[in-house]
Amino acid sequence: SLLVGLPWLIRDKLGTWGAVACSLLLLTSPSFLYFSRFARNDIYMCCWALALVIAIWKYIDSGLHRYLYAIGLLMALAFATKETTFLTVAIFASYLTVVSIKELLAVLAGKKGLNAISRQCSVLLIMGTLTLPQLGAAIGLLESYIPFVLVNSDSATGPIGTPAGSELLSQGIMSTELLVALGIVFLLSLLAILIGSAWNKIVWWLIISTFAAIWVFLFTGAFTNFFQGISSGIWQSLGYWIVQHDVARGDQPWFYYLLLLFTYEFHIAAPLIIGIPYLLKNRNPFSNFLLFWLGGSIAFYFFAGEKMPWLIINIALPSVLVLGVF
């Protein structure tokens, strides 16, 4: 219900009728309707993602810090809801990187300080520093090149996605792999603190406090499962999906989501055939962002090994917004 109403908050970008069109498309979509009543968390993810888009563009337009605090809050809700948040953040951050590349190069070259970056770069910095401590498990992609099992893929030897021997912690035994993982998380967290403090110490710490309070509360089940909950969020979330990519649950072909779109969402998919070329010809920063979001979602979800029907709404959401602008 909240998702259907959210486009109205960004009607300055979509246009009044564009916002109404988005709400009507979300309201009448068979996939959104079904999976909002289904035992899946993807409908929450769509709500957080659209709210995050609104907060990002409200900050870019106004520069008000309250929208940065909203970004911290929404990212905490998203990370605690589903690991597809890593894909969403990657897409948004990639767009912000592309439009800010000259500025980023100037910062890296020491010609510009972090405290003088643009609003787009500031959003990129916030999203990056909030995500950075949770990226340690990405080292699992290099598993064949390192002498440690930092992302376990065998459920018979321990929880999937965790460092080998992590289940022994309950017995007071700290495995070498767990120590390495803790060291990686510490270094990534330290890097995030240094970057955030160099940007704006007061504002960044308020954002990270908002994020951490919600993140810790939700991952620990209201502080009832502290250590296991924290470790599942900081390491196992990403680690689990890195392992699952090769498992390819669902066993579907690359065009699976095209099949779903044109079967159940033809009232969205068919107009895109006209809408996308139109927006490519009549571009503005917001429509560029939406097209990037749609293209990134198609690329990531088509490539991801695990393909399930409920994931279709993560592609349908940017499609709806593209149609709203069109």
Summary of the structure (lengths in Angstrom):
residues: 326
radius of gyration: 20.4
end to end distance: 23.5
largest distance: 62.5
contacts: 1045
relative contact order: 0.14
helix: 78%
strand: 0%
